[in-house]
Amino acid sequence: MAKAYVYHAQDLFDFMVNFFVKLGVPNDRAVIVAEILQSADLRGVSSHGIIRLQTYYGSRLQKGLINPLADNEILRESPASIAIDGRNGLGQVAGKDAMLRCIEKAKTSGVAMVTVCNSNHYGIAGYYAMMALDHDMIGISFTNAQPLVAPTFGRNRLLGTNPIAVAAPAFAERPFVLDMATSIVPIGKVTVFDKSGEQLPEGWAVDARGDSTTNPQSVLNGGALFPLGGPELLRGYKGYGLALWVDIFSGVLSGAAFGKNVANPAKLANANVGHFFAAMRLDAFRDPDEFKKDLDELFTQLKTAEKADGQERIFIHGEKEFELTEKYQKEGIPLLEEVVKSLMSAGETVGVPFELVSLGEKEIDPAHAGN
């Protein structure tokens, strides 16, 4: 367990907006980035939330490696597709604009797809997939990322954690929201363990020689993550295949960097991250209410099924995150002590002091402090 401090969500949001504005990000864009970062913290995906404020976004903005004023440029367009150049802008700004365009296309065409090249880290993939829910659509979002994952039987970092997100609306039940890395965990989860001084569980990662390790520093300094599933014996090649699929859609199809060519955030180079978005209008296939009622029935079958010994509940993907969001909005968001220290340092550096009043302290398990 590790010490954490709890803060009002609105206070953290305001701090992030002020932080980005101080670094030259227009206020409306700072709001978008802060909203998406906070959506990660509210949903319990702290590896993609405020923990990255300085380590990724602030650092790259200060070095001139992200253009805070960039506007998306349309490269190609058809009735059901758009290819966009993000022009090295903030990933959240590029991603939200791209998904909005995708949804608008789908309103006419029924199904639409949008790719983005020349972008940066865009936060949690689930945010963009969920944008389709209010339009009676299924939303899909992928992104590639800096290489952190070793392919099955390999030891070098050649693929990103390359997340997959899918969101589908239900009727009375909460929506289905699958938001998962195709690595066994995201690298941010390793960072959380490192900051909390905890060892990693077995089977998460390898060191620079390709040997399984539980030392976060061995992973962060030359090691690599296993693909989803872990080693080959546990069928990690399936996660490897999913990661490669995401890179084909996000990197190769969009014209962005792919594989080992996606820039490490620590290097003085454009990241050239690629994204893929899709939106599917329910009524292009069947009556939306009938779809949602059937999805409710499917969820009910799963949730009312007999439980394994010692278990009280079967969850639907996204359910825990919706409940956690409600809890954190009321009670505040917990931040690891080391994260708070890093925010204080980052705020002092840019002239936006982190002077938020904590609502209290608590102990949290770093194993559950990310996605």
N, C-alpha and C positions, 0 to 999 in steps of 0.2 A: 504494500500500500504506500501511497505517496501523498504528501500534503498538497492541498489545493485551496485557493481562495475563490470565493463566490462573488460575482459582480452582476449588477443589473444589465440585461441585454441591451437596453437603450444607451447606457453609459458607454459600453464597449463599442457599440455601433457609432456613436458620435465621435469617439476617440479615433476610430479607423477613418472616418470621413475627414476629420481635421488633419490626420496624418497624411493622407493622400493629397489633399488640397495643398498642404505645405510643400509637397514634392512636385507641384506643377500639374496635378490632375484636376481638370475642371470639376466643379462641385457635382454636376449631374452624373458624371462618370464615376466620381468617388463614391457616390451613393450606390451605384450599381455594384461596384466591386465590394464595398462593405456589406451590402445586402447578401451577396452570394457567399462571402466568407462567413458571415454570421449564420447563414442557413446551415453551413456545415457544423458549426459549434452547437447550434440548437438541436440538430439531429444526432448529436453524439459522435460526429465524424471529425473529432478535434484535429486529426492529422492534416485536414484540409482547411482549417479555420484560421483564427487570428494568430496561431503559432507561426504561420508563414508570412506574417505582415512585413517583417524586416528581412528574414532569411531569404525570401525570394523577391517579393514585390518591391519593398523599399530599397534593397540592395541594387536590383537591376534598374530601377528608376534613377537612383543616384548616379549610377555609372553610365547612364544614357543608353542602356541596352533595351529599354522599352520606350516606345513613343507614346506618351500619354494623350496626344492630340490626334492620333491616327484615326481615319475613317475607313470602314470597309469599302473595298473596291470590287465591283462585280466583273468577273473575267469572262464568264459564259452564263447563258441563261436559256432555259427552255420552259414550256408550260408547267413542267413538274420538277424542275431542278434549277439550282444556282451553284456556280463555283465562285467562291469569294477569296480575295486576298486580304488578309487582316492587316497588312502593312506594318507588322511588328508592333501592333497596339496591345493594350491590355486584353488578356484572354477573355475576361468576363464581359467586357464591352463588345468585343467581336462576337463572342458566343451568343449573347442575348439578342443582339441584332440579327444574327444568322437564324436563330430559332424562330424569332418573330416573323422573319421573311418566309421561313419554311411553313409555318402555320398558315400564313396568308395564302401561299401557293396551294396548300392542301385544301383550303376552303373552296377553291375552284376546281382543282384537279383530282381531289379525293385522296391522293397520296403524293407527297413531295419529299425531296431529298436535297440537302445542302451540304457542300463541303467548304472548309476554310483552310487555307494554307497561310504560312508566314504569321502565325499567332504565337501566343504565350500560354502558360498554364492558366486554365480557366476555372479552377475550383472544383466543386463536386459535379460530376456528370448528371446526377439525379435532378439537380435544379432545372436543367434545360428540358429534360424529358417531362418533368412535372408541369412545365409551362403549357403543354398541350391539353392537360386535363380539363381545364375550364372551357375548352372548345369542343368537348365530346370527341376527343381524338386520343389515339395512342401516340405517345412520344418516345423517341429513341435518341440516344446521344452516346457517341464514342469520342475518345481523344487518345492520341499517342502521347508519349512523354519521354523525358531523358532516359537513356538505357540504364536500367537498374536490375534487370532480371536475366538470369542465365538460362539459356535453352536447355532442355533435357539432355543430359550427358555433357553439358558444357560447364565452364566455370567463370567465363567472362560476361560482363554486362552487355547485352546486345539488344534487349527489348525493354520497353517501358512497362510500368505497371498497368498501362492501357485499360482503363475502366470501361465497363459496359453499363448503361442505364436504360431501363425501360419502365414506362409508367402507363397504367391503363385505369380508366375510371370505373368504379363500381356504382351500385345504386344506394343501398342503405349502408353498406360496409365502406371502410376506408379504401382509397385506391391501392392498387398493386403498384409498388415502387421498388424495383430491383436496382440497386446501385452498388456495383462490386468491382473491385480490382481483379485483373486476370493473373496477378501475382498472388501468392498465398496471403500476403498483407501488403499495404502500401508502404513506401519507405518512410512516410511520416510516422507510421506506427513504431518503427525502429527508433526514430528520433525521440518519440515520447518515452520509450523505455530507457533510452540513453539519458535523457534529461532527468528521469526519475531515479536513476541509478540501479535499475532492475535488469536482470538477465532475460534474454529472449527464451520463449518456449523452444523445445527441440523441433527441428524440421522446418523452421522458417527460412533459414538462409545458410549460405556458405561463405567461407573466408576466401582470401585471395588465391589459395591453393585448390579451392573447390571442395574443401572439407566442411561438413556441417558444423555450425558454430552457434553458441548461445550468447556470444559477446557482441553487444550492439556496435562497439567501436570497430570490431573486426569486419563487420558488414559495411559500416559507413566509410571505412578506409580500405577500399580495394576489394571488398567482398561483393556478394550479389544475393538477391532474393531468389527463392524458389518460385517457379510458376505455380498457379493454383493447383492444389493437390499435393505438392511437395516433390520428393524424389520419384524416379521412374517406377519404383516398386509400388507407390501409392497412386500411380497413373497421372503423374504431373504433366505428362505429355499432352493431356487434354487442356490444361491451363495454358501450356505453351502454344497449342493450336489456336486457342481463343485470343491470346495476346497477338499472335501473328495476323489473325483475321482483322483485329482492330487496327493494326498498323497498315494493313492493305487498304482499308476503307479510309482511315484518317490521314495516312501519310502518302502512300503511293497514288491513290485515286485523286486526292486533293492537289497533289504536286508539292506537298510539304516535305520536310525531312522525314526520314524513316530509319528504323533500326538504330545503329550506333551513330548515325549522322545527326540525330536530334541533340542539340547543344546542351551540355551540362550547364546548369544555372551559374556555376562558379566561374565559367569561362567567359572571356570578353568577346562574345559572339552572339548574333541573333539566334534565338532558340529554334525558330521556324517550326513550331508545333502545328500539328494538323488536327482538325475536328471534323466529325461527321454528325449530321442531324437528320432525322426523319420524322414526319408526322403523317398519321393515317386517320382519316375521317371515318368514324364508326358507321355512319349512314351510307358510306360507299359500299358497305358489305352487308349490313342488316340494320334493322331498327335499333337505334342506340339504347333505348330503354330495355329492350329484350336482351341485348348484349350485357348490359349492366346487371340486370336481374339474374341472368345465368351466371355471371361472374360471382355475384353474391352467393348463389347456390353452391358453386364450386368451393368458395371460401368456407362456407358452412360445413360442407362435407369434410374438409380438412381440419377445421377447428374443433369439430365435435367428434373426431375420430378417437379411438381408444389411445390413451397416452402410455408412453413407456413408463416402466417402474420409476417412481420418484419424481415424475414430471406432472405438472398441473396444467400446462397450456401449450398448444401448438400455435405458432405465429404465422401470419402472412407477411411477406416481404414488405417493409415500409411501416408496419404496424408499430414496432418498438420505437422507431424514429418519430412517428407522429405523436406518440404518447410522451416521449422525452421532450419534444419541442414544447408541448403544453406545459410540462413540468418546469422546464428552464425559463420559459417566458414568465411564469409566475414566481419562481423561487430564485432565479438567477443562474448564470452560467459558471461552472467551476473551471478554473484555470490552474494548471500545475504551478507550483511555486517557481520553478525554473522559467516557465513561460512568462510569468509576471515580471521576473527580474529582467528578462530579455526585452519586454515591452517598455519597462522603465528606461532601459539603456537606449532603445530605439527612439523613444519619445524625446529623451534628452538630446540625442544626436540631431534630430531635425527641428527641435524647438517646439514640440508639442508634449509637454510634461504628462506622464501617466500618473495622475493624481486622483484616481477614482477611489471611492470609498467602498471597501469590501463589506459584503453582507455577512461575512463569517468565514470560518475555515471548515474543511472537511477532509477526510481521507478517501482517495479514489484508487481504484485498481487500474494501473496503466494498461493492463490487458484489455480493458473495456473503454479506453480513452481514445479510440479511433475506430476506423472501419476496416 
